Amino acid sequence: MSEFVAFPSAPPRPLKDRVVLLTGAHGELGQAAALACARAGATLVLLGRKVPKLNRVYDAVKAVGPEPALYPMDLAGADPADFETLADTIARELGRLDGVLHCAADFAGLTPLENTPPEQFARQWQVNLTARWFLTQACLPALRRAEDSAVVFVVDAPERVGGAYWGAYGLAQQANQALMRMLHDETTASSVRVAALQPGPMRGALRARAFVDETALRVPPATAYAAACVTLLSPEGLAHRGTVHVPGPAPD
């Protein structure tokens, strides 16, 4: 009598055949999310301003999932026409768009508002809020054509960044949640799901600018929140539509 041999099943791929635009792709969370989404089957459009770092993410993503596309862009200097060109390029070259994950962020450090250079305030407001909306607005026509699509804003906790010295970054984080809820209210009758992801503290260059004396091991790495990015972009994200999802860190 022959013995039954159980072979390991293939890992689930909830983003198979989906195209996802990911901003801030070479940041800590952006890289972790890119790898997780690629393993889940997504074809990624990797957006970032530092081409050498973007190329390294490209190589890592290609090794674990579908070949991604690169789109170098500095959000601080982009205008609505640039985002319309981006959306048109994705539609033309990839034929569809199923998700946008906003991981890009700009934070120069804790500074009193009174002492913040106007150009620094303007850059942080642009990258952390204005560019997010202009990009989303440009992508909405393509997202509406998909049977199920998602826009996910990565946000910081208002109670953590809404106090003194957080400047335009802190203000924009609070505005992001208002933007998410307003856009959700306006898209509930469509196939576009809108949500926010509020990860907990995580190790990275952005956090180090605010907590310079913190021991790195006190907080988890960005990879702890990568699975939550996949969840919100996948059909499973329907349960979080219109909400700020605050996941606990996954095992490292």
URKASUL-V798004 format. One record per residue. PHI is phi in radians with two decimals (none if undefined). Layout:
BEGIN
PHI + PHI
END
This chain:
BEGIN
none + -1.33 + -1.57 + -1.41 + -1.87 + -1.60 + -1.62 + -1.08 + -1.32 + -1.18 + -1.11 + -1.11 + -2.25 + -1.18 + -1.91 + -1.01 + 1.23 + -1.74 + -1.87 + -2.21 + -1.61 + -2.15 + -1.61 + 1.13 + -1.17 + -1.80 + -1.39 + -1.04 + -1.23 + -1.02 + -1.11 + -1.09 + -1.16 + -1.05 + -1.14 + -1.13 + -1.18 + -1.13 + -1.11 + -1.44 + 1.81 + -1.31 + -1.61 + -1.78 + -1.86 + -1.64 + -1.91 + -2.93 + -1.76 + -1.85 + -1.07 + -1.02 + -1.20 + -1.09 + -1.13 + -1.18 + -1.14 + -0.97 + -1.09 + -1.16 + -1.20 + -1.05 + -1.29 + -2.10 + -2.80 + -1.03 + -1.10 + -1.49 + -1.96 + -1.85 + -2.46 + -1.17 + -2.83 + -1.68 + -1.06 + -1.13 + -1.88 + -1.46 + -2.16 + -0.95 + -1.13 + -1.10 + -1.24 + -1.14 + -1.11 + -1.04 + -1.09 + -1.13 + -1.15 + -1.08 + -1.09 + -1.28 + -1.46 + -1.96 + 1.45 + -2.95 + -2.59 + -2.00 + -2.90 + -2.26 + -2.05 + -1.59 + -1.78 + -1.07 + -2.62 + -2.35 + -2.60 + -1.62 + 2.27 + -1.27 + -2.58 + -1.01 + -0.94 + -1.05 + -1.77 + -1.40 + -1.04 + -0.94 + -1.17 + -1.22 + -1.05 + -1.12 + -1.12 + -1.15 + -1.14 + -1.10 + -1.19 + -1.46 + -2.42 + -1.03 + -1.11 + -1.07 + -1.24 + -1.03 + -1.14 + -1.07 + -1.02 + -1.18 + -1.53 + -1.01 + -1.01 + -1.20 + -1.12 + -1.18 + -1.34 + -1.40 + -1.17 + -2.61 + -2.40 + -2.49 + -2.06 + -2.15 + -1.71 + -1.42 + -2.23 + -1.76 + -1.17 + -1.00 + -1.19 + -1.59 + -2.07 + -1.62 + -1.66 + -1.04 + 1.41 + -1.48 + 1.00 + -1.11 + -1.07 + -1.11 + -1.11 + -1.16 + -1.12 + -1.16 + -1.16 + -1.05 + -1.19 + -1.14 + -1.08 + -1.03 + -1.17 + -1.13 + -1.15 + -1.03 + -1.07 + -1.55 + -2.14 + -1.10 + -1.55 + -1.92 + -1.47 + -1.56 + -1.67 + -2.12 + -2.70 + -2.17 + -2.01 + -1.97 + -1.24 + -1.33 + -0.96 + -2.53 + -1.17 + 2.91 + -1.13 + -1.10 + -1.14 + -1.11 + -1.26 + -1.76 + -2.15 + -1.20 + -1.71 + -1.29 + -1.26 + -1.02 + -1.30 + -1.31 + -2.22 + -1.31 + -1.34 + -1.09 + -1.04 + -1.14 + -2.00 + -1.15 + -1.09 + -1.14 + -1.11 + -1.08 + -0.99 + -1.21 + -1.46 + -1.58 + -0.97 + -1.07 + -1.19 + -0.97 + -1.16 + -1.91 + -1.01 + 1.32 + -2.09 + -1.72 + -1.45 + -2.03 + -1.44 + -1.37 + -1.13 + -1.31 + -1.00 + -1.18
END
